[in-house]
Amino acid sequence: MAKVAILRCDDYTEGKVFNAVKNAVGLIGGIDLFVKPGMNVLLKPNLLSPHSAEEAVTTHPEVIRAVARAAKEAGGIVSLGDSPGGYGNNIDDILEKSGVGTVAAEEGIEIKKFTTSKHIEGIPISRHILDADCVISIPKLKTHSVTVLTAAVKNMFGSVVGLYKAECHSRAPKGAAFADIIARIYSMARPHLTVVDGILGMEGDGPSAGAPRKINAVIAGSDAVAIDACIAKIIGIKPLDVPITKAAYAYGLGEADMSFIKVLGDNIEDFVIKDFKLPQTTLLSILPMAVLGIVASLVKFKPYIDGAVCRRCNLCKTVCQVNCIRIEKGYCGIDYKKCIRCLCCHEICPYKAIGIKRNILTKMVWG
């Protein structure tokens, strides 16, 4: 039976976060179960794009500090790395704006940039992930406009180096196909321990353009699929309505049946949010395949750029695999004849300048 620990933590006060992290990990066996003296321990947070910690886009630095201290207390040699949405080009900016760089310096955590890889079944997985003695994933609990949820399993998509992530979006822009790729990558880069920053999560059109939402939870476990199943319950949906959870469960990578998950710590029912806002695109992810083909042709979503908000950083152009975005001094636009609706541009924009436009039928269905 899978074990998932959930403990309440209502703010990012350093001492509170450390106690919540240490006690949550303690409930599933303790940090010594995962980290042995002398081990090289790699922390894998979510460092999607340059945002402040208060925007709930990236893993909060205090959760990273807490996990790092726990690992060091067990004798681990701690480093930190990720392959963010800008494919490494904006990692220094992310570290600075999120506050993670400051915490890393204060705690003596080495930053490892994911630039070298080993191809496994054609997928470039970071050598830092593969070479670490212990990998601790520290995801942020957020919604995702393509996969409904991005948390424990999805966080390991950041193990992939370079532009391959954008290629995945291009080859499989829709939820189910993309989720299948994520599950495969997770199978190649499974962390030993996952600690979720669910203190301040994100609802709405995540993973970067949604709104912060207090969830007040630190969640820990070694089975990321089971963790995501618990998170689904917290945000008010069925675990298998999350495409990534469904794919990972089908591959036998973890437990998604709540009757076979032992939840330790605080009562999970006390964390359930009845009015949690899911992405506008969720409808297309949870409909049965028999219905999806009919509805998908009628219910339309597409990204759009607000020229008044756009800072002309061109990050959206960098991630776009079909070259459909045009950014100029007096004009920002998308060629919808080329656009595949993968929403990578929406995901990566650090200024929330790219929104999701719905047709009239979609507004009637979704509200």
C-alpha positions as CSV (number, residue, x, y, z in Angstrom):
1,M,0.0,0.0,0.0
2,A,1.3,3.4,-1.0
3,K,1.9,6.0,1.8
4,V,1.4,9.7,1.5
5,A,1.9,12.1,4.3
6,I,-0.1,15.4,4.4
7,L,0.6,18.0,7.1
8,R,-0.9,21.5,7.5
9,C,1.4,24.5,7.2
10,D,-0.3,27.8,6.7
11,D,2.7,30.1,5.8
12,Y,6.3,30.1,4.7
13,T,7.8,30.9,8.1
14,E,11.2,29.2,8.1
15,G,10.7,27.2,11.3
16,K,7.1,26.1,10.4
17,V,8.1,24.9,7.0
18,F,11.1,22.9,8.3
19,N,9.0,21.2,10.9
20,A,6.3,20.4,8.4
21,V,8.7,18.9,5.9
22,K,10.7,17.0,8.5
23,N,7.6,15.6,10.2
24,A,5.9,14.7,6.9
25,V,8.9,12.8,5.7
26,G,9.2,11.3,9.1
27,L,5.7,9.8,8.8
28,I,6.8,7.8,5.7
29,G,9.9,6.5,7.3
30,G,12.2,9.5,7.8
31,I,14.8,11.2,5.7
32,D,17.4,8.5,6.7
33,L,15.4,6.0,4.7
34,F,16.3,8.0,1.5
35,V,19.5,9.8,2.3
36,K,22.7,8.1,3.6
37,P,25.9,9.8,4.8
38,G,28.0,10.9,1.9
39,M,25.3,10.6,-0.8
40,N,25.1,13.1,-3.6
41,V,21.5,14.4,-3.2
42,L,20.0,16.4,-6.1
43,L,17.0,18.6,-5.3
44,K,14.6,19.0,-8.3
45,P,12.2,21.9,-7.7
46,N,9.9,23.5,-10.2
47,L,11.6,26.5,-11.7
48,L,9.3,27.2,-14.6
49,S,10.0,30.8,-15.3
50,P,11.1,34.1,-13.7
51,H,8.5,34.9,-11.0
52,S,8.5,35.9,-7.4
53,A,7.8,33.3,-4.8
54,E,4.5,35.0,-4.0
55,E,3.1,34.4,-7.5
56,A,3.1,30.6,-6.8
57,V,4.7,29.7,-10.1
58,T,7.9,28.2,-8.8
59,T,8.7,26.1,-5.7
60,H,9.0,28.4,-2.7
61,P,12.6,28.8,-1.6
62,E,11.7,28.0,2.1
63,V,10.5,24.6,1.1
64,I,13.7,24.0,-0.8
65,R,15.7,25.2,2.3
66,A,13.8,22.8,4.5
67,V,14.4,19.8,2.3
68,A,18.0,20.7,1.9
69,R,18.6,21.0,5.6
70,A,16.9,17.7,6.3
71,A,19.0,16.0,3.7
72,K,22.2,17.6,5.1
73,E,21.3,16.5,8.6
74,A,21.2,13.0,7.2
75,G,24.7,13.4,5.8
76,G,23.8,14.2,2.2
77,I,25.8,16.5,-0.1
78,V,23.1,18.7,-1.5
79,S,22.9,20.3,-5.0
80,L,19.9,21.7,-7.0
81,G,19.0,21.7,-10.6
82,D,16.2,22.0,-13.2
83,S,15.6,22.5,-16.9
84,P,13.1,25.3,-16.9
85,G,10.8,26.4,-19.7
86,G,13.3,28.7,-21.3
87,Y,15.5,25.6,-21.9
88,G,18.3,26.9,-19.7
89,N,18.6,30.3,-21.2
90,N,16.8,32.0,-18.3
91,I,17.9,29.9,-15.3
92,D,19.9,32.7,-13.7
93,D,17.0,35.1,-13.9
94,I,14.6,32.5,-12.4
95,L,17.0,31.8,-9.5
96,E,17.2,35.5,-8.8
97,K,13.5,36.4,-9.1
98,S,12.2,33.4,-7.2
99,G,14.6,33.8,-4.3
100,V,15.9,30.2,-4.8
101,G,19.3,31.5,-5.7
102,T,19.6,33.4,-2.4
103,V,18.6,30.4,-0.4
104,A,21.0,28.2,-2.3
105,A,23.8,30.6,-1.5
106,E,22.8,30.8,2.2
107,E,22.6,27.0,2.5
108,G,25.7,26.2,0.5
109,I,23.7,24.4,-2.2
110,E,25.5,23.9,-5.5
111,I,23.5,24.9,-8.6
112,K,23.7,22.4,-11.4
113,K,22.6,23.5,-14.8
114,F,21.0,20.7,-16.9
115,T,23.1,21.1,-20.0
116,T,24.4,17.5,-20.5
117,S,22.3,14.5,-21.0
118,K,22.1,10.8,-21.7
119,H,19.6,9.6,-24.3
120,I,17.3,6.9,-23.0
121,E,14.9,5.6,-25.6
122,G,15.7,8.7,-27.6
123,I,14.9,11.1,-24.7
124,P,17.7,13.3,-23.4
125,I,17.6,12.9,-19.6
126,S,19.9,15.2,-17.5
127,R,23.1,13.4,-16.4
128,H,22.8,15.2,-13.1
129,I,19.5,13.3,-12.5
130,L,21.0,10.0,-13.6
131,D,24.2,10.4,-11.7
132,A,22.8,11.5,-8.3
133,D,22.7,8.9,-5.5
134,C,19.3,10.4,-4.4
135,V,16.9,12.6,-6.2
136,I,14.3,14.6,-4.2
137,S,11.6,16.2,-6.3
138,I,10.1,19.4,-4.8
139,P,7.2,20.3,-7.1
140,K,4.7,23.2,-6.8
141,L,1.0,22.2,-6.6
142,K,-0.5,23.9,-9.6
143,T,-3.1,23.6,-12.3
144,H,-2.0,23.1,-15.9
145,S,-4.0,24.1,-19.1
146,V,-3.0,21.0,-21.0
147,T,-2.7,18.3,-18.3
148,V,-5.2,19.8,-15.6
149,L,-2.6,19.3,-12.9
150,T,1.1,19.7,-12.6
151,A,2.6,18.3,-9.4
152,A,4.5,15.2,-8.4
153,V,4.8,13.2,-11.7
154,K,4.9,16.2,-14.0
155,N,7.7,17.9,-12.1
156,M,10.1,15.2,-13.5
157,F,9.5,16.6,-17.0
158,G,12.2,19.0,-16.0
159,S,14.7,16.2,-16.2
160,V,14.6,16.6,-19.9
161,V,17.4,18.7,-21.4
162,G,17.1,21.4,-24.1
163,L,14.5,21.8,-26.7
164,Y,13.2,18.3,-26.5
165,K,10.4,19.4,-24.2
166,A,9.0,21.8,-26.8
167,E,9.3,19.0,-29.4
168,C,7.1,16.8,-27.0
169,H,4.5,19.6,-26.9
170,S,4.6,19.8,-30.7
171,R,4.3,16.1,-31.3
172,A,1.5,15.7,-28.7
173,P,-0.2,19.0,-28.0
174,K,-3.3,17.4,-26.5
175,G,-3.7,16.2,-22.9
176,A,-3.8,12.4,-23.3
177,A,-0.9,12.0,-25.8
178,F,1.2,14.5,-23.9
179,A,0.5,12.8,-20.6
180,D,1.7,9.5,-22.1
181,I,5.1,11.2,-22.8
182,I,5.3,12.6,-19.3
183,A,4.6,9.2,-17.8
184,R,7.4,7.6,-19.9
185,I,9.8,10.3,-18.8
186,Y,8.9,9.8,-15.2
187,S,9.6,6.1,-15.6
188,M,13.2,7.0,-16.6
189,A,13.8,9.6,-14.0
190,R,11.8,8.5,-10.9
191,P,12.8,10.4,-7.8
192,H,13.5,8.6,-4.6
193,L,11.4,11.1,-2.6
194,T,8.9,13.8,-3.4
195,V,8.0,16.7,-1.2
196,V,5.2,18.9,-2.6
197,D,5.0,22.7,-1.9
198,G,1.2,22.9,-1.5
199,I,1.3,25.8,1.0
200,L,0.4,28.3,-1.6
201,G,-0.7,26.6,-4.8
202,M,-2.2,27.8,-8.1
203,E,-5.7,27.5,-9.5
204,G,-7.2,28.6,-12.8
205,D,-5.1,28.8,-16.0
206,G,-1.8,27.4,-14.7
207,P,1.0,26.7,-14.7
208,S,2.0,30.3,-14.8
209,A,-1.1,32.5,-15.6
210,G,-3.4,31.2,-12.9
211,A,-4.1,32.7,-9.4
212,P,-2.4,31.8,-6.1
213,R,-4.6,29.7,-3.9
214,K,-4.0,28.9,-0.2
215,I,-4.0,25.1,0.3
216,N,-1.8,25.0,3.4
217,A,-0.3,21.6,2.8
218,V,3.1,20.0,2.7
219,I,2.8,16.6,1.1
220,A,5.4,13.8,1.0
221,G,5.8,10.3,-0.3
222,S,7.9,8.1,-2.5
223,D,5.1,7.3,-4.9
224,A,4.5,10.4,-7.0
225,V,1.4,8.8,-8.6
226,A,-0.2,8.3,-5.2
227,I,0.7,11.9,-4.3
228,D,-1.0,13.3,-7.4
229,A,-4.1,11.1,-6.6
230,C,-4.3,12.7,-3.2
231,I,-3.9,16.2,-4.7
232,A,-6.7,15.4,-7.2
233,K,-9.0,14.7,-4.2
234,I,-8.0,17.9,-2.6
235,I,-8.8,20.0,-5.6
236,G,-12.1,18.2,-6.1
237,I,-11.6,15.9,-9.1
238,K,-11.1,12.1,-9.5
239,P,-7.5,11.0,-9.7
240,L,-8.0,9.4,-13.2
241,D,-9.5,12.6,-14.5
242,V,-5.9,13.9,-14.5
243,P,-4.3,12.6,-17.8
244,I,-0.8,12.2,-16.3
245,T,-2.1,10.3,-13.3
246,K,-4.1,8.1,-15.6
247,A,-1.2,7.4,-17.9
248,A,1.3,6.7,-15.1
249,Y,-1.2,4.4,-13.3
250,A,-1.8,2.5,-16.6
251,Y,2.0,2.0,-16.9
252,G,2.1,0.6,-13.4
253,L,4.3,3.4,-12.1
254,G,2.4,4.0,-8.9
255,E,-1.0,3.8,-7.1
256,A,-4.0,6.0,-8.1
257,D,-6.7,4.1,-6.3
258,M,-7.4,6.0,-3.1
259,S,-8.5,2.7,-1.4
260,F,-4.9,1.5,-1.7
261,I,-3.3,4.7,-0.5
262,K,-2.6,5.2,3.2
263,V,-2.8,8.9,4.0
264,L,-0.8,9.8,7.1
265,G,-0.7,13.0,9.2
266,D,-3.7,15.4,9.0
267,N,-7.1,14.3,7.7
268,I,-7.1,14.8,3.9
269,E,-10.8,15.7,4.0
270,D,-9.8,18.9,5.9
271,F,-7.8,20.0,2.9
272,V,-10.5,19.5,0.2
273,I,-11.4,22.7,-1.6
274,K,-14.9,22.7,-3.0
275,D,-14.6,25.8,-5.1
276,F,-11.1,25.2,-6.5
277,K,-10.9,26.7,-10.0
278,L,-9.6,24.4,-12.7
279,P,-8.2,25.5,-16.1
280,Q,-10.6,26.6,-18.8
281,T,-9.4,23.7,-20.9
282,T,-10.1,21.0,-18.4
283,L,-13.3,20.0,-20.2
284,L,-11.3,18.6,-23.1
285,S,-9.1,16.5,-20.7
286,I,-11.8,14.8,-18.8
287,L,-14.3,14.0,-21.5
288,P,-14.6,10.3,-22.6
289,M,-12.8,9.7,-25.9
290,A,-16.1,8.7,-27.6
291,V,-17.4,12.2,-26.8
292,L,-14.2,14.1,-27.1
293,G,-14.0,13.8,-30.9
294,I,-17.4,15.5,-31.4
295,V,-17.0,18.1,-28.7
296,A,-13.4,19.1,-29.5
297,S,-14.5,20.2,-33.0
298,L,-17.0,22.6,-31.4
299,V,-15.3,23.7,-28.2
300,K,-12.3,25.9,-29.1
301,F,-9.4,27.3,-27.1
302,K,-6.5,29.3,-28.4
303,P,-3.7,31.5,-27.0
304,Y,-3.7,35.2,-27.6
305,I,-1.1,37.9,-26.8
306,D,-2.0,41.1,-25.0
307,G,0.3,43.6,-26.7
308,A,-0.2,46.1,-23.9
309,V,1.2,43.6,-21.3
310,C,3.8,42.0,-23.5
311,R,7.4,43.0,-22.6
312,R,8.9,41.7,-25.9
313,C,11.2,39.2,-24.1
314,N,10.6,36.8,-27.0
315,L,10.5,33.7,-24.7
316,C,7.3,32.6,-26.4
317,K,9.0,32.6,-29.8
318,T,11.8,30.5,-28.4
319,V,9.5,27.8,-27.2
320,C,7.2,27.8,-30.2
321,Q,8.0,24.8,-32.4
322,V,5.9,25.9,-35.4
323,N,7.1,29.5,-35.6
324,C,3.6,31.0,-35.5
325,I,4.4,33.9,-33.1
326,R,5.3,37.4,-34.3
327,I,6.6,39.9,-31.8
328,E,7.5,43.4,-33.0
329,K,7.7,46.8,-31.4
330,G,4.2,47.8,-32.3
331,Y,2.6,44.4,-32.9
332,C,2.2,41.0,-31.1
333,G,0.3,38.2,-32.8
334,I,-0.2,34.5,-33.5
335,D,-0.7,32.9,-36.9
336,Y,-3.6,30.5,-36.0
337,K,-3.2,28.7,-39.3
338,K,0.1,27.4,-38.0
339,C,-0.7,27.3,-34.2
340,I,-1.2,23.7,-32.8
341,R,-2.8,25.0,-29.6
342,C,-0.1,23.3,-27.4
343,L,-0.2,26.4,-25.1
344,C,3.6,26.4,-24.5
345,C,3.6,30.1,-25.0
346,H,0.9,30.6,-22.4
347,E,2.8,28.3,-20.0
348,I,6.2,30.1,-20.3
349,C,5.2,33.8,-20.5
350,P,6.7,35.4,-17.3
351,Y,4.4,38.5,-17.6
352,K,0.9,36.8,-18.0
353,A,0.7,38.5,-21.4
354,I,-0.6,35.4,-23.1
355,G,-4.1,34.3,-22.2
356,I,-6.5,31.7,-23.5
357,K,-9.4,32.8,-25.8
358,R,-12.6,30.7,-25.9
359,N,-15.2,30.7,-28.6
360,I,-18.9,31.4,-27.8
361,L,-19.8,27.7,-27.5
362,T,-17.0,27.1,-25.1
363,K,-18.1,30.0,-22.9
364,M,-21.6,28.6,-22.9
365,V,-20.4,25.1,-21.8
366,W,-17.7,26.3,-19.4
367,G,-19.3,29.4,-18.0
